[in-house]
Amino acid sequence: MTKPITAGRVLCALEDIPDGNSKGFPPVPGAFMGLFAVRRGRQVWVYVNSCPHIGVPLDPVPDRFLDAKKQNILCATHGARFRVEDGFCTSGPCYGESLEAVRAHVDEQDQVIVPEDAGL
């Protein structure tokens, strides 16, 4: 079980991320890259929106981070595929590398909470 984040900020409401899908978030002031989240039920995984191959954003269209079957995170530039659960690249030019994960949890008010410095 992940420890709750004591000094965090609200990324969004859980309902803002369609169940079984993904949603992108622009960079906070002072940050270079935005974040994105993938939701399955009440479980949410959050990553920095940057491919480990050359640092480009993964989404070709806003909020489109998953493959057609919605099973893997997909880099639109290189076709690299990443596991939702840990961001590990299973195919493509960055095979064996991982996306930069951001700790997140869903609180009692169904808000997705990330650390204050997430994305910086």
Phi and psi in radians as a Rosetta constraint file:
Dihedral C 1 N 2 CA 2 C 2 CIRCULARHARMONIC -1.395 0.35
Dihedral N 2 CA 2 C 2 N 3 CIRCULARHARMONIC 2.388 0.35
Dihedral C 2 N 3 CA 3 C 3 CIRCULARHARMONIC -1.188 0.35
Dihedral N 3 CA 3 C 3 N 4 CIRCULARHARMONIC 2.479 0.35
Dihedral C 3 N 4 CA 4 C 4 CIRCULARHARMONIC -1.045 0.35
Dihedral N 4 CA 4 C 4 N 5 CIRCULARHARMONIC 2.645 0.35
Dihedral C 4 N 5 CA 5 C 5 CIRCULARHARMONIC -1.501 0.35
Dihedral N 5 CA 5 C 5 N 6 CIRCULARHARMONIC 2.113 0.35
Dihedral C 5 N 6 CA 6 C 6 CIRCULARHARMONIC -1.447 0.35
Dihedral N 6 CA 6 C 6 N 7 CIRCULARHARMONIC -0.639 0.35
Dihedral C 6 N 7 CA 7 C 7 CIRCULARHARMONIC -2.069 0.35
Dihedral N 7 CA 7 C 7 N 8 CIRCULARHARMONIC 1.511 0.35
Dihedral C 7 N 8 CA 8 C 8 CIRCULARHARMONIC -2.225 0.35
Dihedral N 8 CA 8 C 8 N 9 CIRCULARHARMONIC 3.119 0.35
Dihedral C 8 N 9 CA 9 C 9 CIRCULARHARMONIC -2.293 0.35
Dihedral N 9 CA 9 C 9 N 10 CIRCULARHARMONIC 2.708 0.35
Dihedral C 9 N 10 CA 10 C 10 CIRCULARHARMONIC -1.368 0.35
Dihedral N 10 CA 10 C 10 N 11 CIRCULARHARMONIC 2.135 0.35
Dihedral C 10 N 11 CA 11 C 11 CIRCULARHARMONIC -1.411 0.35
Dihedral N 11 CA 11 C 11 N 12 CIRCULARHARMONIC -0.796 0.35
Dihedral C 11 N 12 CA 12 C 12 CIRCULARHARMONIC -3.019 0.35
Dihedral N 12 CA 12 C 12 N 13 CIRCULARHARMONIC 3.074 0.35
Dihedral C 12 N 13 CA 13 C 13 CIRCULARHARMONIC -1.425 0.35
Dihedral N 13 CA 13 C 13 N 14 CIRCULARHARMONIC 2.556 0.35
Dihedral C 13 N 14 CA 14 C 14 CIRCULARHARMONIC -0.934 0.35
Dihedral N 14 CA 14 C 14 N 15 CIRCULARHARMONIC -0.701 0.35
Dihedral C 14 N 15 CA 15 C 15 CIRCULARHARMONIC -1.159 0.35
Dihedral N 15 CA 15 C 15 N 16 CIRCULARHARMONIC -0.259 0.35
Dihedral C 15 N 16 CA 16 C 16 CIRCULARHARMONIC -1.253 0.35
Dihedral N 16 CA 16 C 16 N 17 CIRCULARHARMONIC -0.314 0.35
Dihedral C 16 N 17 CA 17 C 17 CIRCULARHARMONIC -1.845 0.35
Dihedral N 17 CA 17 C 17 N 18 CIRCULARHARMONIC 1.972 0.35
Dihedral C 17 N 18 CA 18 C 18 CIRCULARHARMONIC -1.030 0.35
Dihedral N 18 CA 18 C 18 N 19 CIRCULARHARMONIC 2.372 0.35
Dihedral C 18 N 19 CA 19 C 19 CIRCULARHARMONIC -1.012 0.35
Dihedral N 19 CA 19 C 19 N 20 CIRCULARHARMONIC 2.276 0.35
Dihedral C 19 N 20 CA 20 C 20 CIRCULARHARMONIC 1.424 0.35
Dihedral N 20 CA 20 C 20 N 21 CIRCULARHARMONIC 0.192 0.35
Dihedral C 20 N 21 CA 21 C 21 CIRCULARHARMONIC -2.351 0.35
Dihedral N 21 CA 21 C 21 N 22 CIRCULARHARMONIC -2.885 0.35
Dihedral C 21 N 22 CA 22 C 22 CIRCULARHARMONIC -2.373 0.35
Dihedral N 22 CA 22 C 22 N 23 CIRCULARHARMONIC 2.868 0.35
Dihedral C 22 N 23 CA 23 C 23 CIRCULARHARMONIC -2.630 0.35
Dihedral N 23 CA 23 C 23 N 24 CIRCULARHARMONIC 2.395 0.35
Dihedral C 23 N 24 CA 24 C 24 CIRCULARHARMONIC -1.692 0.35
Dihedral N 24 CA 24 C 24 N 25 CIRCULARHARMONIC 2.730 0.35
Dihedral C 24 N 25 CA 25 C 25 CIRCULARHARMONIC -2.351 0.35
Dihedral N 25 CA 25 C 25 N 26 CIRCULARHARMONIC 2.293 0.35
Dihedral C 25 N 26 CA 26 C 26 CIRCULARHARMONIC -1.155 0.35
Dihedral N 26 CA 26 C 26 N 27 CIRCULARHARMONIC 2.821 0.35
Dihedral C 26 N 27 CA 27 C 27 CIRCULARHARMONIC -1.066 0.35
Dihedral N 27 CA 27 C 27 N 28 CIRCULARHARMONIC 2.530 0.35
Dihedral C 27 N 28 CA 28 C 28 CIRCULARHARMONIC -1.328 0.35
Dihedral N 28 CA 28 C 28 N 29 CIRCULARHARMONIC 2.788 0.35
Dihedral C 28 N 29 CA 29 C 29 CIRCULARHARMONIC -0.921 0.35
Dihedral N 29 CA 29 C 29 N 30 CIRCULARHARMONIC 2.288 0.35
Dihedral C 29 N 30 CA 30 C 30 CIRCULARHARMONIC 1.581 0.35
Dihedral N 30 CA 30 C 30 N 31 CIRCULARHARMONIC -0.116 0.35
Dihedral C 30 N 31 CA 31 C 31 CIRCULARHARMONIC -1.719 0.35
Dihedral N 31 CA 31 C 31 N 32 CIRCULARHARMONIC 2.674 0.35
Dihedral C 31 N 32 CA 32 C 32 CIRCULARHARMONIC -1.578 0.35
Dihedral N 32 CA 32 C 32 N 33 CIRCULARHARMONIC -0.747 0.35
Dihedral C 32 N 33 CA 33 C 33 CIRCULARHARMONIC -2.074 0.35
Dihedral N 33 CA 33 C 33 N 34 CIRCULARHARMONIC 2.617 0.35
Dihedral C 33 N 34 CA 34 C 34 CIRCULARHARMONIC -1.461 0.35
Dihedral N 34 CA 34 C 34 N 35 CIRCULARHARMONIC -3.021 0.35
Dihedral C 34 N 35 CA 35 C 35 CIRCULARHARMONIC -2.097 0.35
Dihedral N 35 CA 35 C 35 N 36 CIRCULARHARMONIC 2.884 0.35
Dihedral C 35 N 36 CA 36 C 36 CIRCULARHARMONIC -2.504 0.35
Dihedral N 36 CA 36 C 36 N 37 CIRCULARHARMONIC 2.723 0.35
Dihedral C 36 N 37 CA 37 C 37 CIRCULARHARMONIC -2.267 0.35
Dihedral N 37 CA 37 C 37 N 38 CIRCULARHARMONIC 2.579 0.35
Dihedral C 37 N 38 CA 38 C 38 CIRCULARHARMONIC -2.129 0.35
Dihedral N 38 CA 38 C 38 N 39 CIRCULARHARMONIC 2.340 0.35
Dihedral C 38 N 39 CA 39 C 39 CIRCULARHARMONIC -2.075 0.35
Dihedral N 39 CA 39 C 39 N 40 CIRCULARHARMONIC 2.388 0.35
Dihedral C 39 N 40 CA 40 C 40 CIRCULARHARMONIC -2.381 0.35
Dihedral N 40 CA 40 C 40 N 41 CIRCULARHARMONIC 1.790 0.35
Dihedral C 40 N 41 CA 41 C 41 CIRCULARHARMONIC 1.160 0.35
Dihedral N 41 CA 41 C 41 N 42 CIRCULARHARMONIC -2.204 0.35
Dihedral C 41 N 42 CA 42 C 42 CIRCULARHARMONIC -1.651 0.35
Dihedral N 42 CA 42 C 42 N 43 CIRCULARHARMONIC 0.012 0.35
Dihedral C 42 N 43 CA 43 C 43 CIRCULARHARMONIC -1.572 0.35
Dihedral N 43 CA 43 C 43 N 44 CIRCULARHARMONIC 2.311 0.35
Dihedral C 43 N 44 CA 44 C 44 CIRCULARHARMONIC -2.297 0.35
Dihedral N 44 CA 44 C 44 N 45 CIRCULARHARMONIC 2.299 0.35
Dihedral C 44 N 45 CA 45 C 45 CIRCULARHARMONIC -1.958 0.35
Dihedral N 45 CA 45 C 45 N 46 CIRCULARHARMONIC 2.351 0.35
Dihedral C 45 N 46 CA 46 C 46 CIRCULARHARMONIC -2.139 0.35
Dihedral N 46 CA 46 C 46 N 47 CIRCULARHARMONIC 2.398 0.35
Dihedral C 46 N 47 CA 47 C 47 CIRCULARHARMONIC -2.391 0.35
Dihedral N 47 CA 47 C 47 N 48 CIRCULARHARMONIC 2.754 0.35
Dihedral C 47 N 48 CA 48 C 48 CIRCULARHARMONIC -1.266 0.35
Dihedral N 48 CA 48 C 48 N 49 CIRCULARHARMONIC 2.377 0.35
Dihedral C 48 N 49 CA 49 C 49 CIRCULARHARMONIC -1.422 0.35
Dihedral N 49 CA 49 C 49 N 50 CIRCULARHARMONIC 1.264 0.35
Dihedral C 49 N 50 CA 50 C 50 CIRCULARHARMONIC -2.671 0.35
Dihedral N 50 CA 50 C 50 N 51 CIRCULARHARMONIC 2.142 0.35
Dihedral C 50 N 51 CA 51 C 51 CIRCULARHARMONIC -1.242 0.35
Dihedral N 51 CA 51 C 51 N 52 CIRCULARHARMONIC 2.322 0.35
Dihedral C 51 N 52 CA 52 C 52 CIRCULARHARMONIC -1.172 0.35
Dihedral N 52 CA 52 C 52 N 53 CIRCULARHARMONIC -0.221 0.35
Dihedral C 52 N 53 CA 53 C 53 CIRCULARHARMONIC -1.197 0.35
Dihedral N 53 CA 53 C 53 N 54 CIRCULARHARMONIC -1.018 0.35
Dihedral C 53 N 54 CA 54 C 54 CIRCULARHARMONIC -2.393 0.35
Dihedral N 54 CA 54 C 54 N 55 CIRCULARHARMONIC 0.183 0.35
Dihedral C 54 N 55 CA 55 C 55 CIRCULARHARMONIC 1.466 0.35
Dihedral N 55 CA 55 C 55 N 56 CIRCULARHARMONIC 0.214 0.35
Dihedral C 55 N 56 CA 56 C 56 CIRCULARHARMONIC -1.402 0.35
Dihedral N 56 CA 56 C 56 N 57 CIRCULARHARMONIC 2.686 0.35
Dihedral C 56 N 57 CA 57 C 57 CIRCULARHARMONIC -1.071 0.35
Dihedral N 57 CA 57 C 57 N 58 CIRCULARHARMONIC 2.612 0.35
Dihedral C 57 N 58 CA 58 C 58 CIRCULARHARMONIC -1.428 0.35
Dihedral N 58 CA 58 C 58 N 59 CIRCULARHARMONIC -0.494 0.35
Dihedral C 58 N 59 CA 59 C 59 CIRCULARHARMONIC -1.551 0.35
Dihedral N 59 CA 59 C 59 N 60 CIRCULARHARMONIC 2.245 0.35
Dihedral C 59 N 60 CA 60 C 60 CIRCULARHARMONIC -1.391 0.35
Dihedral N 60 CA 60 C 60 N 61 CIRCULARHARMONIC -0.508 0.35
Dihedral C 60 N 61 CA 61 C 61 CIRCULARHARMONIC -2.305 0.35
Dihedral N 61 CA 61 C 61 N 62 CIRCULARHARMONIC 2.484 0.35
Dihedral C 61 N 62 CA 62 C 62 CIRCULARHARMONIC -0.856 0.35
Dihedral N 62 CA 62 C 62 N 63 CIRCULARHARMONIC 2.336 0.35
Dihedral C 62 N 63 CA 63 C 63 CIRCULARHARMONIC 1.237 0.35
Dihedral N 63 CA 63 C 63 N 64 CIRCULARHARMONIC 0.153 0.35
Dihedral C 63 N 64 CA 64 C 64 CIRCULARHARMONIC -1.841 0.35
Dihedral N 64 CA 64 C 64 N 65 CIRCULARHARMONIC 1.585 0.35
Dihedral C 64 N 65 CA 65 C 65 CIRCULARHARMONIC -1.962 0.35
Dihedral N 65 CA 65 C 65 N 66 CIRCULARHARMONIC -0.171 0.35
Dihedral C 65 N 66 CA 66 C 66 CIRCULARHARMONIC -1.867 0.35
Dihedral N 66 CA 66 C 66 N 67 CIRCULARHARMONIC 2.713 0.35
Dihedral C 66 N 67 CA 67 C 67 CIRCULARHARMONIC -1.223 0.35
Dihedral N 67 CA 67 C 67 N 68 CIRCULARHARMONIC 3.074 0.35
Dihedral C 67 N 68 CA 68 C 68 CIRCULARHARMONIC -1.030 0.35
Dihedral N 68 CA 68 C 68 N 69 CIRCULARHARMONIC -0.560 0.35
Dihedral C 68 N 69 CA 69 C 69 CIRCULARHARMONIC -1.519 0.35
Dihedral N 69 CA 69 C 69 N 70 CIRCULARHARMONIC -0.055 0.35
Dihedral C 69 N 70 CA 70 C 70 CIRCULARHARMONIC 1.047 0.35
Dihedral N 70 CA 70 C 70 N 71 CIRCULARHARMONIC 0.585 0.35
Dihedral C 70 N 71 CA 71 C 71 CIRCULARHARMONIC -1.804 0.35
Dihedral N 71 CA 71 C 71 N 72 CIRCULARHARMONIC -0.500 0.35
Dihedral C 71 N 72 CA 72 C 72 CIRCULARHARMONIC -2.310 0.35
Dihedral N 72 CA 72 C 72 N 73 CIRCULARHARMONIC 2.669 0.35
Dihedral C 72 N 73 CA 73 C 73 CIRCULARHARMONIC -1.341 0.35
Dihedral N 73 CA 73 C 73 N 74 CIRCULARHARMONIC 2.436 0.35
Dihedral C 73 N 74 CA 74 C 74 CIRCULARHARMONIC -2.216 0.35
Dihedral N 74 CA 74 C 74 N 75 CIRCULARHARMONIC 2.325 0.35
Dihedral C 74 N 75 CA 75 C 75 CIRCULARHARMONIC -1.529 0.35
Dihedral N 75 CA 75 C 75 N 76 CIRCULARHARMONIC 2.050 0.35
Dihedral C 75 N 76 CA 76 C 76 CIRCULARHARMONIC -1.173 0.35
Dihedral N 76 CA 76 C 76 N 77 CIRCULARHARMONIC -0.473 0.35
Dihedral C 76 N 77 CA 77 C 77 CIRCULARHARMONIC -1.296 0.35
Dihedral N 77 CA 77 C 77 N 78 CIRCULARHARMONIC -0.771 0.35
Dihedral C 77 N 78 CA 78 C 78 CIRCULARHARMONIC -1.999 0.35
Dihedral N 78 CA 78 C 78 N 79 CIRCULARHARMONIC -0.175 0.35
Dihedral C 78 N 79 CA 79 C 79 CIRCULARHARMONIC 1.360 0.35
Dihedral N 79 CA 79 C 79 N 80 CIRCULARHARMONIC 0.167 0.35
Dihedral C 79 N 80 CA 80 C 80 CIRCULARHARMONIC -1.117 0.35
Dihedral N 80 CA 80 C 80 N 81 CIRCULARHARMONIC 2.506 0.35
Dihedral C 80 N 81 CA 81 C 81 CIRCULARHARMONIC -2.039 0.35
Dihedral N 81 CA 81 C 81 N 82 CIRCULARHARMONIC 2.428 0.35
Dihedral C 81 N 82 CA 82 C 82 CIRCULARHARMONIC -2.232 0.35
Dihedral N 82 CA 82 C 82 N 83 CIRCULARHARMONIC 2.500 0.35
Dihedral C 82 N 83 CA 83 C 83 CIRCULARHARMONIC -1.214 0.35
Dihedral N 83 CA 83 C 83 N 84 CIRCULARHARMONIC 2.421 0.35
Dihedral C 83 N 84 CA 84 C 84 CIRCULARHARMONIC -1.109 0.35
Dihedral N 84 CA 84 C 84 N 85 CIRCULARHARMONIC -0.737 0.35
Dihedral C 84 N 85 CA 85 C 85 CIRCULARHARMONIC -1.190 0.35
Dihedral N 85 CA 85 C 85 N 86 CIRCULARHARMONIC -0.445 0.35
Dihedral C 85 N 86 CA 86 C 86 CIRCULARHARMONIC -2.519 0.35
Dihedral N 86 CA 86 C 86 N 87 CIRCULARHARMONIC 0.015 0.35
Dihedral C 86 N 87 CA 87 C 87 CIRCULARHARMONIC 1.284 0.35
Dihedral N 87 CA 87 C 87 N 88 CIRCULARHARMONIC 0.187 0.35
Dihedral C 87 N 88 CA 88 C 88 CIRCULARHARMONIC -1.292 0.35
Dihedral N 88 CA 88 C 88 N 89 CIRCULARHARMONIC 2.316 0.35
Dihedral C 88 N 89 CA 89 C 89 CIRCULARHARMONIC -1.386 0.35
Dihedral N 89 CA 89 C 89 N 90 CIRCULARHARMONIC 2.103 0.35
Dihedral C 89 N 90 CA 90 C 90 CIRCULARHARMONIC -1.754 0.35
Dihedral N 90 CA 90 C 90 N 91 CIRCULARHARMONIC -0.251 0.35
Dihedral C 90 N 91 CA 91 C 91 CIRCULARHARMONIC -2.810 0.35
Dihedral N 91 CA 91 C 91 N 92 CIRCULARHARMONIC 2.659 0.35
Dihedral C 91 N 92 CA 92 C 92 CIRCULARHARMONIC 1.970 0.35
Dihedral N 92 CA 92 C 92 N 93 CIRCULARHARMONIC -3.093 0.35
Dihedral C 92 N 93 CA 93 C 93 CIRCULARHARMONIC -1.163 0.35
Dihedral N 93 CA 93 C 93 N 94 CIRCULARHARMONIC -0.275 0.35
Dihedral C 93 N 94 CA 94 C 94 CIRCULARHARMONIC -1.912 0.35
Dihedral N 94 CA 94 C 94 N 95 CIRCULARHARMONIC 0.465 0.35
Dihedral C 94 N 95 CA 95 C 95 CIRCULARHARMONIC -0.831 0.35
Dihedral N 95 CA 95 C 95 N 96 CIRCULARHARMONIC 2.299 0.35
Dihedral C 95 N 96 CA 96 C 96 CIRCULARHARMONIC 1.593 0.35
Dihedral N 96 CA 96 C 96 N 97 CIRCULARHARMONIC -0.260 0.35
Dihedral C 96 N 97 CA 97 C 97 CIRCULARHARMONIC -1.563 0.35
Dihedral N 97 CA 97 C 97 N 98 CIRCULARHARMONIC 3.090 0.35
Dihedral C 97 N 98 CA 98 C 98 CIRCULARHARMONIC -2.407 0.35
Dihedral N 98 CA 98 C 98 N 99 CIRCULARHARMONIC 2.680 0.35
Dihedral C 98 N 99 CA 99 C 99 CIRCULARHARMONIC -1.191 0.35
Dihedral N 99 CA 99 C 99 N 100 CIRCULARHARMONIC 2.746 0.35
Dihedral C 99 N 100 CA 100 C 100 CIRCULARHARMONIC -1.436 0.35
Dihedral N 100 CA 100 C 100 N 101 CIRCULARHARMONIC 1.918 0.35
Dihedral C 100 N 101 CA 101 C 101 CIRCULARHARMONIC -1.365 0.35
Dihedral N 101 CA 101 C 101 N 102 CIRCULARHARMONIC 2.604 0.35
Dihedral C 101 N 102 CA 102 C 102 CIRCULARHARMONIC -2.128 0.35
Dihedral N 102 CA 102 C 102 N 103 CIRCULARHARMONIC 2.180 0.35
Dihedral C 102 N 103 CA 103 C 103 CIRCULARHARMONIC -1.031 0.35
Dihedral N 103 CA 103 C 103 N 104 CIRCULARHARMONIC 2.377 0.35
Dihedral C 103 N 104 CA 104 C 104 CIRCULARHARMONIC -2.634 0.35
Dihedral N 104 CA 104 C 104 N 105 CIRCULARHARMONIC 2.675 0.35
Dihedral C 104 N 105 CA 105 C 105 CIRCULARHARMONIC -2.605 0.35
Dihedral N 105 CA 105 C 105 N 106 CIRCULARHARMONIC 2.809 0.35
Dihedral C 105 N 106 CA 106 C 106 CIRCULARHARMONIC -1.761 0.35
Dihedral N 106 CA 106 C 106 N 107 CIRCULARHARMONIC 2.157 0.35
Dihedral C 106 N 107 CA 107 C 107 CIRCULARHARMONIC -1.507 0.35
Dihedral N 107 CA 107 C 107 N 108 CIRCULARHARMONIC -3.069 0.35
Dihedral C 107 N 108 CA 108 C 108 CIRCULARHARMONIC -1.145 0.35
Dihedral N 108 CA 108 C 108 N 109 CIRCULARHARMONIC -0.364 0.35
Dihedral C 108 N 109 CA 109 C 109 CIRCULARHARMONIC -1.667 0.35
Dihedral N 109 CA 109 C 109 N 110 CIRCULARHARMONIC 0.256 0.35
Dihedral C 109 N 110 CA 110 C 110 CIRCULARHARMONIC 1.030 0.35
Dihedral N 110 CA 110 C 110 N 111 CIRCULARHARMONIC 0.715 0.35
Dihedral C 110 N 111 CA 111 C 111 CIRCULARHARMONIC -1.908 0.35
Dihedral N 111 CA 111 C 111 N 112 CIRCULARHARMONIC 2.450 0.35
Dihedral C 111 N 112 CA 112 C 112 CIRCULARHARMONIC -1.506 0.35
Dihedral N 112 CA 112 C 112 N 113 CIRCULARHARMONIC 2.094 0.35
Dihedral C 112 N 113 CA 113 C 113 CIRCULARHARMONIC -1.902 0.35
Dihedral N 113 CA 113 C 113 N 114 CIRCULARHARMONIC 2.327 0.35
Dihedral C 113 N 114 CA 114 C 114 CIRCULARHARMONIC -2.195 0.35
Dihedral N 114 CA 114 C 114 N 115 CIRCULARHARMONIC 2.831 0.35
Dihedral C 114 N 115 CA 115 C 115 CIRCULARHARMONIC -1.046 0.35
Dihedral N 115 CA 115 C 115 N 116 CIRCULARHARMONIC 2.656 0.35
Dihedral C 115 N 116 CA 116 C 116 CIRCULARHARMONIC -0.926 0.35
Dihedral N 116 CA 116 C 116 N 117 CIRCULARHARMONIC -0.658 0.35
Dihedral C 116 N 117 CA 117 C 117 CIRCULARHARMONIC -1.626 0.35
Dihedral N 117 CA 117 C 117 N 118 CIRCULARHARMONIC 0.226 0.35
Dihedral C 117 N 118 CA 118 C 118 CIRCULARHARMONIC -1.058 0.35
Dihedral N 118 CA 118 C 118 N 119 CIRCULARHARMONIC 2.245 0.35
Dihedral C 118 N 119 CA 119 C 119 CIRCULARHARMONIC 1.535 0.35
Dihedral N 119 CA 119 C 119 N 120 CIRCULARHARMONIC -0.031 0.35
